[in-house]
Amino acid sequence: MPKWSFGKIRQRVLVLFVIIVFVLTLFVLTTTGMLNRSLVQDLVEKRALDLVQGQSHIISLWLDERVLELRQLANSSMLESLDWDAIEPYLQRRIAQSPDYFLIYFVATPDGNYNTTSQREAGNISDRDYFPRVMAGETVVSNPMVSRSTNERIIVMATPIWSEDGSSVRGIFGLSVDLVKLLQNSAELTRDSSGMRVYLLDSKGYFILHHDPDQIMHGRMQDTYSNWDLLTQQNSDSVTITQDGWGYRLFFQELGGISDWSVVVEVPTTFFSQPVNRLIFQLILVTVVGLLLVLWLGSWFASTIADPIVELNQIFKQGAQGNLTVRAEVSSTDELGETRSSFNQMMNTIGTMTYYDPLTRLPNRQYFLDSLEKNLLEHASVILALISIRDFSEIKTLVGPEVTDGILVRLAETLKTVSDDSLIMGRTADAEFGMIIPSSITGVLRTIDRLDNLLASPLYFESDDLNVHIFGGISISEGKGLKSDSFYQQAQTALYEAEHSAGDQLKLYNPNTHHAMVDRLRFQAEIRTALDKGQFIPVYQPIVDLNRNMIVGKEALIRWKHPARGLLPPEHFLQVAEHGGFIQEIGEYMLHRVCEQHQVWLDKGLDLGWVAVNISANQFRSLHFPALVQSVLRTYRLPASVLHIEITEDAMLSPTQEVLQNFEELRKMGVHLAIDDFGTAYSTLEYLIRYPVQSLKIDRAFIDRVDVDFRAQGLVRSIVGVGHNLSMAVVAEGVERESQLHLLRTMDCNEAQGYLFSRPLPPDEYLQTTWELKDRLRDNQLAH
């Protein structure tokens, strides 16, 4: 027996599983096909018999119901009177409420003269075949005929109108049924969904119902099958015949009752072989699907066995390569679970033996804090310095983790140059380093001076053309017994002050700064609560098209409905929110609130133009931002054209592929993009060409002096010109005086907003104010 060799456990398990299941599946499918093949033809024949019997039953019921209705009407006192003036209105109403194949009701006198619901004194029917039979007291369903009053192909159902004592027939009451319309309303009777054809024949073989309306009354079964009469004389309910080279199986049954009609079902003989062919095809299809399912199940089964082993192998490799933080998830109590648990215990043991940061090779946070605790116990005075990189998260977003790793390594090496071997250094956080300086060592002041000089100038990285600014905080312990966590917190407070200082890069711990830091953390907690409780609300300020003198949109601005401090503008909380990491949550929250309100207005039939939403630079740089915008628009069923995204120039500095991709995706989506507060940041004309921006919004600082300062006026005029030359719309912010508005019109500025038109308003007040503003604009009450 050949011995197969496999390199992977998963391959071994998969092949074995596939072979076993494939053999079992093939056996079951083959046995099933053989057993079911003989049953198919019996099922088809039974279905045809059921169809002919079912259709016969349906037609018989229909005839019986019509005859019963006729008899009930004929026995009414109104018809017994034969007074057509009294009878006609009632029958007219009844025929109008009946199916359209009810052609006419008629009443005939014993001499054959009759009136119909479509014609009075329509003629005489005493020569009709059914007339003497009905006058003899019989209810009759006629063979097909042509109506004398309408020239339509019909059948007649007629019943006698008896005298009041029931001893004599006073007349005839009948119903003419239009066979063509009956066919149109009963298409399901003439063709089964599987392709079988159903015919209704009279006693002479003429078609009463046929899928071809032209065959009704004109065609006969004998014309279609020349030996039909001979075949029907056999003692069988079905016959097989050949006609024009095609084989057919005919099933027939007489209706019985008051009619001598027959129902015939025509089934091509190919129909008996089709299920067999279909069964073969289905078995092949099931086999293919079964094979695919076997492969999928086999892969899954092999994965359930091999994946834990492969995963554990990968974890071992990571540990062997020096990743001491890797751990295995213990999710079972079997041998694999025990192996994972043993591995974790081994890594924990190794972890306790090493306290060095793998990137910088400096002591890690735990080792550093342990050393700090030890120094505080041993020395009366200890100096703790914490050094960090300014705007590290933004740098990491812009240049990526590989570059920032290089920056951290470079900074660690640089810090080593300002200390001697007696100092303890460590990496205490992602972008934070610590230095412990016992006051007993010599040269403490010299070390601090070196550190101060280092922080005074940025570190330059030529390969990335990047200047990295460093800042630090220092705390000095006073006496033994100070807890290391409290001492470390003091140094972090000083570090916080240095981060927000416009001057010195190195700060000494100040208790007042500590209180300010605590207040800041409390304020950040309030921002978290405000998000959870929905205290941030949008207010709206209209934007006016200066050329058309009409409102074209609105800008959504954020306010904080603080429970204690009242309504707070964004400058009171957005900077704190950004430092606390809430700015993206606030941006997403506002995007939802604004789009939700816009949809509410649209549902009320209010078209208030587009709406602009401000987005922070950090959120715009996110890879997931376009997907967020698309999701919000889909949630509130809004077209992308109603949404304008406003971003500041900061988002376009140090352009990355992600920023360019976000611009392109939003533009393809149909979202309008605008630069907000243009001219206030580090402006460059290059990004106006690079990015698909459609609007420039001139900052209010320039508009405020445009009517009193010729230099401001010239600058605004230049910005408007640049925007127009780049096919951008230009929007002026902060318009408060009519003199400003007049100048902007002469400069051909496209749009404007400001208190001259309206202050920012909540949604309920915005509607009323915009109606009033529209009237003012229409009446030209603002500067022209």
Stockholm file with secondary structure:
# STOCKHOLM 1.0

chainA/1-784         MPKWSFGKIRQRVLVLFVIIVFVLTLFVLTTTGMLNRSLVQDLVEKRALDLVQGQSHIISLWLDERVLELRQLANSSMLESLDWDAIEPYLQRRIAQSPDYFLIYFVATPDGNYNTTSQREAGNISDRDYFPRVMAGETVVSNPMVSRSTNERIIVMATPIWSEDGSSVRGIFGLSVDLVKLLQNSAELTRDSSGMRVYLLDSKGYFILHHDPDQIMHGRMQDTYSNWDLLTQQNSDSVTITQDGWGYRLFFQELGGISDWSVVVEVPTTFFSQPVNRLIFQLILVTVVGLLLVLWLGSWFASTIADPIVELNQIFKQGAQGNLTVRAEVSSTDELGETRSSFNQMMNTIGTMTYYDPLTRLPNRQYFLDSLEKNLLEHASVILALISIRDFSEIKTLVGPEVTDGILVRLAETLKTVSDDSLIMGRTADAEFGMIIPSSITGVLRTIDRLDNLLASPLYFESDDLNVHIFGGISISEGKGLKSDSFYQQAQTALYEAEHSAGDQLKLYNPNTHHAMVDRLRFQAEIRTALDKGQFIPVYQPIVDLNRNMIVGKEALIRWKHPARGLLPPEHFLQVAEHGGFIQEIGEYMLHRVCEQHQVWLDKGLDLGWVAVNISANQFRSLHFPALVQSVLRTYRLPASVLHIEITEDAMLSPTQEVLQNFEELRKMGVHLAIDDFGTAYSTLEYLIRYPVQSLKIDRAFIDRVDVDFRAQGLVRSIVGVGHNLSMAVVAEGVERESQLHLLRTMDCNEAQGYLFSRPLPPDEYLQTTWELKDRLRDNQLAH
#=GR chainA/1-784 SS CCCCCCSSHHHHHHHHHHHHHHHHHHHHHHHHHHHHHHHHHHHHHHHHHHHHHHHHHHHHHHHHHHHHHHHHHHTSHHHHTTCHHHHHHHHHHHHHHSCTTEEEEEEECTTSEEEESSCSSCEECTTSTHHHHHHTTCCEECCCEECTTTCCEEEEEEEEEECTTSSSEEEEEEEEEEHHHHHHHTHHHHBCTTSCEEEEECTTSBEEECSSGGGTTTCBHHHHSTTHHHHHTSSSSEEEEEETTEEEEEEEEECCTTCCCEEEEEEETHHHHHHHHHHHHHHHHHHHHHHHHHHHHHHHHHHHHHHHHHHHHHHHHHHHTTCTTCCCCCCCSSHHHHHHHHHHHHHHHHHHHCCBCTTTCSBCHHHHHHHHHHHHHHCSCEEEEEEEETTHHHHHHHHCHHHHHHHHHHHHHHHHTTSCTTSEEEEEETTEEEEEEETTSTTHHHHHHHHHHHHHSCEEEGGGTEEECEEEEEEECCSTTCCHHHHHHHHHHHHHHHHTCSSCSEEECCHHHHHHHHHHHHHHHHHHHHHHHTCEEEEEEEEEETTTTEEEEEEEEEEEEETTTEEECGGGTHHHHHHTTCHHHHHHHHHHHHHHHHHHHHHTTCCCCEEEEECCHHHHTCTTHHHHHHHHHHHTTCCGGGEEEEEEGGGGSSCCHHHHHHHHHHHHHTCEEEEEEETSSSCCTHHHHHSCCCEEEECHHHHTTTTTCHHHHHHHHHHHHHHHHTTCEEEECCCCSHHHHHHHHHTTCCEECSTTTCCCBCHHHHHHHHHHHHHHHHTTCSCC
#=GC SS_cons         CCCCCCSSHHHHHHHHHHHHHHHHHHHHHHHHHHHHHHHHHHHHHHHHHHHHHHHHHHHHHHHHHHHHHHHHHHTSHHHHTTCHHHHHHHHHHHHHHSCTTEEEEEEECTTSEEEESSCSSCEECTTSTHHHHHHTTCCEECCCEECTTTCCEEEEEEEEEECTTSSSEEEEEEEEEEHHHHHHHTHHHHBCTTSCEEEEECTTSBEEECSSGGGTTTCBHHHHSTTHHHHHTSSSSEEEEEETTEEEEEEEEECCTTCCCEEEEEEETHHHHHHHHHHHHHHHHHHHHHHHHHHHHHHHHHHHHHHHHHHHHHHHHHHHTTCTTCCCCCCCSSHHHHHHHHHHHHHHHHHHHCCBCTTTCSBCHHHHHHHHHHHHHHCSCEEEEEEEETTHHHHHHHHCHHHHHHHHHHHHHHHHTTSCTTSEEEEEETTEEEEEEETTSTTHHHHHHHHHHHHHSCEEEGGGTEEECEEEEEEECCSTTCCHHHHHHHHHHHHHHHHTCSSCSEEECCHHHHHHHHHHHHHHHHHHHHHHHTCEEEEEEEEEETTTTEEEEEEEEEEEEETTTEEECGGGTHHHHHHTTCHHHHHHHHHHHHHHHHHHHHHTTCCCCEEEEECCHHHHTCTTHHHHHHHHHHHTTCCGGGEEEEEEGGGGSSCCHHHHHHHHHHHHHTCEEEEEEETSSSCCTHHHHHSCCCEEEECHHHHTTTTTCHHHHHHHHHHHHHHHHTTCEEEECCCCSHHHHHHHHHTTCCEECSTTTCCCBCHHHHHHHHHHHHHHHHTTCSCC
//
